[in-house]
C-alpha cells in the first residue's frame, strides 16, 4: 500500500461462479465456518490491522449476516469501509451494520452524506466515522484525439457509461435519449462498456443486455450504440475514457453513496451527466457535472445538448472534474488509509502487514 506496509494479505469472498487463486486466503460465501476460519487465519498471522470492504450482496446469509462471524472473531483492530449505506434499511440489515460498527475501530465512508446517515439513522459515534473519498487511477495526461484515433472513433462524438452491467444502471434511458440527439448529431456514438455483473448473469443470464440491444434496434439507433461486452484492464479502460466527450451515469438507485465508475470518469476530466443520487449530488457540486432527472430520456438529451452546444460550459465542467480527480488519486487515498490504520493501531511508524477482506 504505497510504502505504508511491507505486505498486504488479501482475503477474498468466493462463490461457485467466482474463483480466485491470486489471494492469500478465500472465504466460501455460503459457509459460516469459512468466515470463522478466515478470522482465525488472520489472528494467527502477523497482521497489524484488518480492512473489511463491506457491500451488501457479497457476503452469505440474510443481508450478508455471515460476515458477523468473521468480525466477532477478529482479535486485532478492524477498519470497515461501507460502500453502501441505506437510510431506511430492513431491521435485519440495520442490526448487521450497527454490530459491524460496534466491533470496528473505525468505519470509512466515501462522502459526508453517508457519514451523516450512519450517525443519524444508525447511532454510530461520529468520532468513529472517517470520510475518505473513493479513489481513482489517473492518466498521466489526457489525450482525447489520440484515444479516438487508437480506438477507431475519430469521426464520432462519444457518450459512454461503463461498469458491471445491471438494470440499476438505467442504461435504457440513455439509449432512449439518442433519438432526440442523432437528428442533429448523426455521428454520435454511445458506448456501453463492461460485462454483465456476475451475480446478474448467474440468475438472469444476459436478459438485460439483450433488452438493451433490442431497444436500440427498435428505436432505429443501433448504429449509434456500441456494446464493449468484456472486462477491460486498467490501461484499456483509461484509453476508452479518454476518448469520451460526455460521460453519462443515469443510475436509478437514489441512495447510492459510492461509485468508482463516476469517480474514475471525473478523474479523467470528463464532462458528466448524472442522476441526483446521494453520491452524485455531493461529488458533482461546484460545477463538476449536470444533473438529469431519474428515468427520463428527454432530460438526458437536454443535458447532452447543453454540454455539446456550449464549449465554455463543457470546458468548465471538464476543468473542475480534472481538479477533483487530482484530489482522489489512489496515491492520496492510500496516504489517508495509512494514517487511519496507524491511528487504529495507536502506534506510530510503518505498518508491517494489513489484511484486506473484499469481493474476489
N, C-alpha and C positions, 0 to 999 in steps of 0.2 A: 504494500500500500504506500507507494511513493516515498519509500525510505522510512516510513513510520514504524514498520515492523520488519522483522527478519524473515518471517514466513507466514503465509496465510493458509489456514486449513479450511477447506470448503466441504460443507456437508449439504448434499443436495436431496431434495424431495423427488422421489421417482414413483411412477406407476407402470403398469404393464406396457403402455404405449410410449413410455419416455424413459429410456435407459441411458445413463451417462457414466462412462468409465474414467473420466478425467477429474475425479473428485477424490478426496481423502476418505470420505465415508458417505454412505447413502442411507436414506430413510425410506422404508416402504410406506407409501402414502396411506395405506389402509390397515396397517398393523400397529396397534398401540404399543406392543412390545418393542417394536423397532425404534420408536421415539425415545423410550427409556434407555434402550441400548446405546443410542447415539449420544444421549446425555452422559451416560457412564463412560463412554469412549472419550469424550471431551474432558470429563473430570479427571481421568487418568492420564491425559496428555498434558504437555507443558503449555497450557493455554492461559493467557492473561485476561482475556475478555471475549465474550460471545456476542456476535452481532446477528440478531434474528431479523430477517426480512419478511414481514408479515403481509400476506394478501389473502383475502377470502377466496376459497376455491382451490388452493394448492395443498392444504392440509386435510387429513382424513377426518371422518366423523361429522356430526351435525354442526354446521357453521365452523368447521375446522377445529373442533374441540380437542382432537388428539394432540395438538401442539402443546396443550397444557401439561401433558405427561412429560414432554421434553422440558418445559420451563420449570416445572416443580422439582425436577431432579438435577438441574444445573446448580453447581455449588459456587461458582465464581460469578463475577459481575456479568449481567446480561443487559445489553443495549438493544432495544427493539425499534425498528423503523416500520411505521404503519403506512402502507401505500394506498389504503382505502380507509376512510373514517366516515361512518354514516351518522347523520344527525339523529335519526329515529329508527334504529335497527330493531329487529325482534329481540325479546328479552334474553334469549339464549346467546345471541351474538354480543349483546351488551355485557353480559356476565363474563364472557370469554375475554373481551378487550379489557375490562376492568381488572381481571385477575392477572393478565399479562402485564398490565401497567403496575400493579402492586408488586409483582416479582421483579420487574426490571429496575435497574439502577437509574436508567434514563430512557425516555421514549422520544423518537425523532419523527417529525412530520415535515412535509416539503413546503408548506405555506402557513402563514399566520392564521388564516381562516380555520384550518384543520386543528391548530393548537387551541383555538377558542372553543371548538366543538368538544375536544377532549376535556377541557376544563369545565365547560358549562353543562354538557349533557352526560358526561361520564364521571365527573367529580375527581378528575386527576389533578394532583397538586401541580400548580403552574411551575414550581421550581424544578419539577422532574421533566418538563417538556422542553425540547430543543427544536428550533426550526433550522433545518439545513436544506437548501434548495436542491431539487432534482438536478443531477449533473448531466453534462453533455460532452461528447467528443467534438472538439472544434477543428475545423480545417485549417491548414497552415495559411491559406489565403483563398479568397473567393474568386472563382473563375467560371462565371456563367457561360460565356461564349465558348470557352474550351470544352466545358462539360457537355454542352449541347452538340457540339461537333463530334465529340467522342461517342455519344450515345445515339447519333443519327437523328437528333431533334432540332437541328439548326433552324429549320423553317417553321417551327411551331412556337406558339405561346403556350407555356406549360403550367397547368394546375396539377396538384398532387395531394394525395392522402397516403400515409404509409403506416405500417404496423401489422400486428397479427389481426387478420380479418374476422370480424364478427358483426352481428346485427347491431350491436350497440354503437358501432362507428358512424351510423347514419349515412353511409356512402350512397344509398339510393337517392337521397335528397340532393347530393352534389350532382349525380348523374341527371336527375330531373331538371337541374338548373341549366344544363347545357343547351337545350333548345332555345332558351332566352338569349344565349350568348353567341352561338355559332353563326347566326344570320349575319352579324357584323364582323365576326372573327372566325371565318371558316378554317383557319389554321390552328385553332385552339385544340389542345390535346390534354385530356385528364388522365393522369397516371394513378392507378390503384396499386400500390407497391406493398408486397408482402404475401406470405402464405396464410392459409386459413388457420385460426387458432387451434392448437392440437385438441383441446377439450371440445371445441365446437365440432371439429372434424370427426372426433370419436363418436359423438352422439348424433350428429346431423349430416355427416359427410360434407359434401360441397354444395348443399342446397342453397345456402345464402349467396355464394358466388355465382351459381347458375341463375339465381333470381336476378342478380345484377346484370349479368351478360344478356339475359332475355329482355330485361328492361331497356338496355341500350339499343338492342335491335328493334324493339317495338317502337321506340321513340325516333328511330332513324338516325341515331348519332353514334352507332357502334364504331365508325371510323374515327370518332373523336375520343374514344376511351381505349386505353391500353392497360391490360392487367399484367403486372410483373409478378407472376404467381410462384414465387420461390423466396427462400431465405437469402438475404444479401449480407455479405460480410461488410465490416465497417467501412472499408475503403470504397467499395462499390456503392453502398448506400449514400455515402457522402458525395460521390460523383453525381448520383441522381438528384440529390437535394440541391446541389449547386446549379443544376440545370433548371430548377423550378423558378417560375416567375411569381406565382401566388400559391401559398400553402393553405389547404382547406381542412379544417377539423370540425366537421358537422356532428360531433358526438351527441348522443341522446341522453346520457346519464347526467342529470343536473348536479348530482352530489359528487362528481369526480373531483378528487383532491390531489391527484398526481398524474402526470402524463410525460413519459420520457420522449414520446414522439413529438409532442408540441414543443418541449424544451429543446430538442435537437433541431427542429425547424428554426427556432429563434436563434440558436447558436450558429446557424448557417446564414443568418442575416436575411431571412425571408419575410416578406410581407405576408401576414397571417390573417385568415378569416376563421373565426371560431364561434361556436355556440357558447352562451354565457354560463358554462359550468363554474363551480366554485373555484376550481384551479385556474381556468382561463381568465376569469374576472380579476384575479389577483395578479397574474404574471403579465397580462396584456395591458394593464393600466399604464399610464404615462405614454400613451400613443405608440404602443408596440403592436397593435393589431386592430381589426374591426370586428364587431360582433354581428352575427346574423341570428335570426330567430330560430328556435328549435323546430325541426321537421318542416322547414319552409324553403322550398327550392327557389322561389322568386326572390326571397331575401338574400340567399347566397349569390344569385346572379347580380343583384343590385350592388352588393359589396364588391364583387369581382370587377364590375364595370367602373365603380368608383376608383378602385386602385389602378386599373389598367388605363383609365381615361384621364388620370391626373398624375403626371410624373412627379410633381412636387410632393404630393401625399405619399406616393409609393416610395420615394427616396427617404422621406421622413420615417416611415414605418420600418424600412429596411435598416436604416441607421440606428434607430432605437433598439431594434431586435438584436443587431450585432453587438451593441454595447451591453445589453443584458447577457448575451452569450458569454462575453468575457468575464462576467461575474460568476457564472455557474459551470465553468470548465471543470473537468474531473480533477485536475490538479488542486484547484482551490477547495473543492468539496472534500477531497482526501485530507487536506490540512485540517478542515473543520472536524471531520470524523476522528482524526488522530488526536486532536485536542480533547474531544469528548471521551474517547476511550481512556486516555490518561486520567481524566477527571474521574471517570467511573472507577478506576483502579486506586485513585487517591495516592498516586506516586508520580514522580517526575522521571523524565528520561525517555529512552527509546523502548517501545514495546517489543517483546520477544516474539509473540505469536498472537494472532487473532483467529477466531473461528467464525465463518460466515455461514448462516443457515438460510437457504433460499430455494426457489424452484430450480430444477435441473435445467 
